[in-house]
Amino acid sequence: MPSVYRSPSDIYPSITYNDAPAAIEWLCQAFGFVKRFVLPGAGGRIEHSELSLGTGVVMVGSTKPELGRLSPVGMPGVSQALNVYVEDPDAHYKVAVAAGAKVIRELRTEDYGARGYEVLDIENHVWYFGNYRAGEYWDQ
């Protein structure tokens, strides 16, 4: 693991989980993330972590109800999704589904040419993986 990892992005989503240690392991196994930094806390909590995939970084930590940071498990709906570029959506889909990701939108090619799929992770966060990069199709 390099001592310094810099993402070229200025947006770093932060995701909370009821069982952040298990979520981190699952995200690495199912989606191919790499642990860059993990700061454990008391009682098995994760205070902060940084996981990378390609040039992107997500921060994962334990829920913090006092700050309103909850996991969507058991909630009636989710109001956001994380969109992640992957070079080969078909291969990525096979690994994610084999690891237990719940498909909510099957792998498909969109009208504008991008290919991808949408799944729920182990605590019902919504993830879209595809070969779309923001801005690529704006001028079409």
N, C-alpha and C positions, 0 to 999 in steps of 0.2 A: 504494500500500500504506500503510495507516495506521501511524503510529509506535507505537501501542499497541493491541493487540487483546486483549480479555478475553473468555474463554469463560464462560458462566454455569454451567458444570459444574465439579465438583471432581475429576473423573476424567479423566486424560489418558493414553490408551494410548500406549505407546512401542513402535515396531516397528523391527526391524533387517533390513537387506538386504545381500546381498553386493555389489550395485551400487546403492548408495543414490542417487547422482545420477540414474541412469536410472529408478529406482523413483519418485522424486519427480516427474519429468517425466511418467511414465506415470500415476501416481495423479491428477495434475492433468488430464491429457487424458481418461483413461478414466472416472474417477469424479467429476470436477468439483471436486476440492480446489483451494484457493488457497494459494500459498506466502505465509506471513507472516514467516518468519525462517529463514535457512539459514546455518549456520556451517560453512564448509568446513575440512578438515584437510589434513595432508600426504598426498601421493600420491593425490589425488582422493577422499579419504574425506569423509564428512559426519559431523561430530562431533555435531551436533544440528540439528534443524529443527522447525518448527511449521507444520502445514498445517491449514487450516480448511475446513469444509463446514457451512453453516448456522451453528448455534451450537456445533458440536463442534470439537474440536482433536485431532489426532494428532501425535505426535512421531516423526520418522523419522530414523534414523541408520545408519551403517555397522556391520557386525557387530563385536562385541568378544568374541572367543573367550575371552580371559583372564577375562571376567566371566560367561561362559556365555551370552552373547547371540549366538545364531546364527540364520541364516535357515532356514526349513523346507525349502528346496530339497534334494531327495534324501533327506529323512527319511521313515520309513515311515508317519508319521501326524502330524496337527496337533492339539494339545490345546485350542485356543481359536479363537474367531471374533470379529470386530469387527462389531457391529450398528450400523447407521447409518440415521437417519431421512432419508428423501427424500420430498418432497411428491408426486411423480409417478413411482412405481416403473416404470411401463411405458416412459416416455420415458428414464429413467435406464438401464434394462436395455438398450435399443437402443444407446445410446452406449457402454456398457461392453462389450457383446458385439462391437460393431464395432471397438473398440480392442484386442480380443484376450483379454478376460477369459474364463476357462474356466468354463462353467456347471456347477455340481455339484448345483444344485437349481433347477429351472425356475421362472420367474415364475408365481405362483399366488396365489389368495385363500385364506387360512386359514379354518378353521371359525369362528374368533372374529371374522372380518371384516377383518383386516389383509391387505395385499397386499405381496408381496416376492419376492426371489430371492436365491440364494447363489452366489458365484463364487470362483475362485482368482485372485489377481493374478499378476504375472510371476515371483514367487518362491514361489508356493504358499501365501501367507497367505490365510486364509478370511475373506470379507467377506459379510455379509448386508445388503442394502439393501431397505428397505420403508417403508410409511407407518404403522409402529407406533412409538409412543413408550412407553417403560417406564412401567407403572402405569395406562395407559389402559383396560385390559381386566380389571383385578383385581377390580372390583366386579360383574362380569357373572355 
